[in-house]
Amino acid sequence: MNTAASPHVSRATVGTARASGYLQQLCKHFGHKVPVEFGPRQGRVEFPMGICELEAPEGAEALSLRASAATAEELARVEGVVASHLLRFAFREELKIDWEPA
């Protein structure tokens, strides 16, 4: 799936000092089932219903998420899957994930 061709895009910025750790944990987890690419600062997860790109800029205490999909329903599924897993992995923190149209 090509993100440039995806008409439905949303973004979320999640404040956390563990941004790089969560990025890598999410990518490793999803990598057991779908294609992923990642390093300490950037990641990309290719779900069947859409794509999520993750970024943890050095020095920033936030994880940036960008979801894209062909339909609004698929976009909502990408958002939900990523958010639910991130919240589960970050159970010691009270993270706030607010997706906004991009």
Secondary structure, 3 states (H helix, E strand, C coil): CCHHHCCEEEEEEEECCCHHHHHHHHHHHHCCCCCEEECCCEEEEEECCEEEEEECCCCCCEEEEEEEECCHHHHHHHHHHHHHHHHHHCCCCCCCCCCEEC
